[in-house]
């Protein structure tokens, strides 16, 4: 199944996706505020990556997509 292309109804209506992304960012923000210093250093299932590394990677990708990095 192919994704909708430009000019289709799904491609022209980003609001639902934006709302979900805002929820995800709010959840990540809330989680990050609850973590202590040691929890930020906790290893994850990604070999060699900590919780901090993962969140920094996610944030960096988003900034790049926005053209801010």
C-alpha positions as CSV (number, residue, x, y, z in Angstrom):
1,X,0.0,0.0,0.0
2,X,1.4,3.3,-1.0
3,X,1.4,6.5,1.0
4,X,-0.9,9.3,-0.2
5,X,0.9,11.7,-2.5
6,X,1.0,15.5,-2.6
7,X,-2.4,17.0,-3.2
8,X,-4.4,14.2,-1.7
9,X,-6.7,14.7,1.3
10,X,-4.3,12.9,3.7
11,X,-1.3,14.9,2.5
12,X,-3.2,18.2,2.8
13,X,-4.3,17.6,6.4
14,X,-1.3,17.6,8.8
15,X,-3.3,18.7,11.8
16,X,-3.9,15.2,13.2
17,X,-0.2,14.3,12.9
18,X,0.8,17.6,14.5
19,X,-1.5,17.0,17.4
20,X,0.0,13.5,18.0
21,X,3.5,15.0,17.8
22,X,2.6,17.6,20.4
23,X,1.3,14.9,22.7
24,X,4.5,12.9,22.2
25,X,6.7,15.9,23.0
26,X,4.6,16.8,26.1
27,X,5.0,13.2,27.3
28,X,8.8,13.2,26.7
29,X,9.1,16.6,28.5
30,X,7.1,15.3,31.5
31,X,9.2,12.1,31.6
32,X,12.4,14.1,31.4
33,X,11.5,16.4,34.2
34,X,10.9,13.4,36.5
35,X,14.3,11.8,35.9
36,X,17.2,12.2,38.3
37,X,20.8,12.6,37.3
38,X,21.5,8.9,37.5
39,X,18.4,8.0,35.6
40,X,19.6,10.1,32.7
41,X,22.7,8.0,32.6
42,X,20.8,4.7,32.5
43,X,21.8,2.4,29.6
44,X,19.0,1.6,27.1
45,X,18.4,-1.2,24.7
46,X,20.4,0.7,22.1
47,X,24.0,-0.6,22.7
48,X,26.2,2.2,24.1
49,X,23.3,4.7,24.4
50,X,21.9,6.2,27.6
51,X,18.5,7.7,28.2
52,X,20.1,11.1,27.7
53,X,21.7,10.0,24.4
54,X,18.4,8.8,23.1
55,X,16.5,11.9,24.0
56,X,19.2,14.1,22.6
57,X,19.1,12.2,19.4
58,X,15.3,12.5,19.1
59,X,15.5,16.3,19.8
60,X,18.4,16.7,17.4
61,X,16.5,15.0,14.5
62,X,13.4,17.2,15.2
63,X,15.5,20.4,15.1
64,X,17.2,19.3,11.9
65,X,13.7,18.6,10.3
66,X,12.7,22.1,11.3
67,X,15.9,23.5,9.8
68,X,17.1,24.7,13.1
69,X,20.2,22.6,13.2
